[in-house]
Amino acid sequence: MHPLALQIPPTEGVRKVGPGEGEHFDIADSRFTWKAKAADTGYAFAIYELPLDPGKGVPLHAHPYAEVFYILEGHVDFMRLTAGQQEWVSCGRGDTLIVPPNAFHGFANRSAQPARLLSTANQLHQAFFDEAARPAEATDPLPASPPDMAELQRALGLAPKYNMFFAPPPTGESSVE
């Protein structure tokens, strides 16, 4: 072992988070699972897992920090704005999508098959979900669809506190569910 490594105090807490494990939470009509929270990573990042049934997704929004998505299963389409125009980027199993700070993005499962993804972002992203979402157990019934409008309005009202901004639905086109 390198002599410098001996000067670093050891930490305990190396742990495994298996399939189906983690801290579950519901927001809108989706169930998310924290696989690693900011406190687990020295506040460097947080990771959530999100299963997406056909038709489910997250509307167009932006925040001043990067976010990285990794597709575990199925296909997820990501909406981005390029020169003021909406463009869909299709991602399949094994694809990574990198969203730079302040880039408007949203995503949806527009296929007929379930999908599942991981998202990595910073502790501000986690703090938004921690305040806006409801804790859940893996065995709880999945949230109702469409989402409860009062709950959705509450979450949208909290977003600016965490420097998250949602775009209004485009005119003449239905919003991403």
C-alpha positions as CSV (number, residue, x, y, z in Angstrom):
1,M,0.0,0.0,0.0
2,H,1.3,3.5,-0.8
3,P,2.5,5.4,2.3
4,L,0.1,8.3,1.6
5,A,-2.8,5.9,1.7
6,L,-1.9,5.1,5.3
7,Q,-2.3,8.7,6.2
8,I,-5.9,8.9,5.1
9,P,-8.2,7.9,7.9
10,P,-10.3,4.8,7.0
11,T,-14.1,5.1,6.7
12,E,-16.7,2.4,7.2
13,G,-19.9,2.2,5.3
14,V,-19.0,0.5,2.1
15,R,-22.3,-1.1,1.2
16,K,-24.2,-2.7,-1.6
17,V,-27.7,-1.6,-2.8
18,G,-29.2,-4.5,-4.6
19,P,-32.0,-4.7,-7.2
20,G,-35.3,-3.3,-5.7
21,E,-33.4,-1.8,-2.7
22,G,-32.9,1.8,-1.9
23,E,-35.1,4.6,-0.6
24,H,-38.3,4.7,-2.6
25,F,-40.3,7.9,-3.2
26,D,-43.3,8.9,-5.3
27,I,-43.8,12.2,-7.2
28,A,-46.5,12.9,-9.7
29,D,-47.4,9.4,-11.1
30,S,-44.0,7.8,-10.8
31,R,-42.0,5.8,-8.2
32,F,-38.3,6.6,-7.9
33,T,-35.7,4.9,-5.9
34,W,-32.5,6.5,-4.4
35,K,-29.6,4.2,-5.1
36,A,-27.1,6.7,-3.6
37,K,-28.0,9.9,-1.8
38,A,-25.7,12.9,-1.5
39,A,-24.7,12.0,2.1
40,D,-23.5,8.6,0.8
41,T,-21.1,10.2,-1.7
42,G,-19.6,13.0,0.3
43,Y,-22.2,15.3,-1.3
44,A,-20.6,14.8,-4.7
45,F,-23.7,13.4,-6.4
46,A,-26.9,11.4,-5.9
47,I,-28.3,8.6,-8.1
48,Y,-31.9,7.6,-8.6
49,E,-33.5,4.7,-10.5
50,L,-36.7,5.3,-12.4
51,P,-38.8,2.6,-14.1
52,L,-40.9,4.2,-16.9
53,D,-44.0,2.5,-18.1
54,P,-45.1,3.3,-21.6
55,G,-46.4,6.9,-21.8
56,K,-44.6,8.0,-18.5
57,G,-41.9,10.7,-18.3
58,V,-40.8,14.0,-17.0
59,P,-41.7,17.4,-18.6
60,L,-39.3,19.9,-20.2
61,H,-37.3,21.6,-17.4
62,A,-33.8,23.1,-16.7
63,H,-31.5,23.4,-13.7
64,P,-28.1,25.0,-13.2
65,Y,-26.3,21.7,-12.8
66,A,-25.5,18.8,-15.0
67,E,-27.5,15.6,-15.0
68,V,-26.4,12.2,-16.6
69,F,-28.9,9.5,-17.6
70,Y,-28.0,5.8,-18.2
71,I,-30.6,3.6,-19.8
72,L,-30.8,0.2,-18.1
73,E,-33.7,-1.3,-20.0
74,G,-36.0,-0.4,-22.9
75,H,-36.0,2.9,-24.8
76,V,-36.4,6.4,-23.5
77,D,-36.7,9.5,-25.7
78,F,-35.2,12.7,-24.4
79,M,-36.4,16.1,-25.5
80,R,-33.9,18.9,-25.9
81,L,-34.1,22.4,-27.4
82,T,-31.8,23.1,-30.3
83,A,-31.9,26.6,-31.8
84,G,-35.2,27.1,-30.1
85,Q,-36.7,24.0,-31.6
86,Q,-37.7,20.8,-29.8
87,E,-35.8,17.7,-30.9
88,W,-36.2,14.1,-29.6
89,V,-33.1,12.0,-29.0
90,S,-33.8,8.3,-28.7
91,C,-31.8,6.2,-26.2
92,G,-31.7,2.5,-25.7
93,R,-30.2,0.0,-23.3
94,G,-26.6,1.0,-22.5
95,D,-26.9,4.5,-23.8
96,T,-25.8,7.5,-21.8
97,L,-27.3,11.0,-22.2
98,I,-25.4,14.0,-20.7
99,V,-27.4,17.1,-19.9
100,P,-25.1,20.2,-19.4
101,P,-26.1,22.9,-16.8
102,N,-29.1,25.1,-17.8
103,A,-30.1,22.9,-20.8
104,F,-33.8,22.4,-21.1
105,H,-34.6,18.7,-21.2
106,G,-37.4,16.2,-20.6
107,F,-37.9,12.6,-21.3
108,A,-40.6,10.0,-21.9
109,N,-41.1,6.3,-22.7
110,R,-42.8,6.6,-26.0
111,S,-42.5,2.9,-26.7
112,A,-44.9,0.1,-25.9
113,Q,-42.4,-1.6,-23.6
114,P,-41.3,-0.7,-20.0
115,A,-38.0,1.1,-19.6
116,R,-35.7,1.8,-16.7
117,L,-33.0,4.4,-16.2
118,L,-30.5,5.8,-13.7
119,S,-30.0,9.6,-13.2
120,T,-27.0,11.1,-11.6
121,A,-27.1,14.8,-10.4
122,N,-26.0,16.8,-7.4
123,Q,-27.5,17.3,-3.9
124,L,-29.7,20.2,-5.0
125,H,-31.6,17.8,-7.3
126,Q,-32.0,15.4,-4.4
127,A,-33.1,18.2,-2.0
128,F,-35.9,19.1,-4.4
129,F,-37.2,15.5,-4.5
130,D,-36.8,15.0,-0.8
131,E,-39.1,18.0,-0.2
132,A,-41.5,17.6,-3.1
133,A,-42.0,13.8,-3.1
134,R,-43.8,11.4,-0.7
135,P,-41.8,8.5,0.9
136,A,-42.9,5.1,-0.3
137,E,-42.2,1.4,0.3
138,A,-41.5,-1.0,-2.6
139,T,-44.7,-2.8,-1.7
140,D,-46.9,0.3,-1.8
141,P,-49.4,0.5,-4.7
142,L,-47.9,2.6,-7.6
143,P,-49.0,6.2,-7.7
144,A,-52.2,6.9,-9.6
145,S,-52.1,8.2,-13.2
146,P,-52.8,10.9,-14.1
147,P,-51.1,12.6,-11.1
148,D,-53.0,14.5,-8.4
149,M,-53.1,18.1,-9.7
150,A,-52.7,19.6,-6.2
151,E,-49.6,17.5,-5.5
152,L,-48.2,18.4,-8.9
153,Q,-48.8,22.1,-8.4
154,R,-47.1,21.9,-5.0
155,A,-44.0,20.3,-6.6
156,L,-43.9,22.9,-9.4
157,G,-44.2,25.6,-6.7
158,L,-41.1,24.2,-4.9
159,A,-39.0,23.9,-8.0
160,P,-37.7,27.5,-8.1
161,K,-36.4,27.1,-4.5
162,Y,-34.0,24.5,-5.9
163,N,-33.2,26.4,-9.1
164,M,-35.3,24.1,-11.2
165,F,-37.5,25.6,-13.8
166,F,-40.3,23.8,-15.8
167,A,-41.3,25.0,-19.3
168,P,-45.0,25.5,-20.1
169,P,-46.4,22.8,-22.4
170,P,-45.8,23.7,-26.0
171,T,-48.7,25.3,-27.9
172,G,-50.6,22.8,-30.0
173,E,-48.8,19.7,-28.7
174,S,-49.6,17.6,-25.6
175,S,-47.1,17.7,-22.8
176,V,-44.9,14.8,-21.8
177,E,-46.6,12.8,-19.1
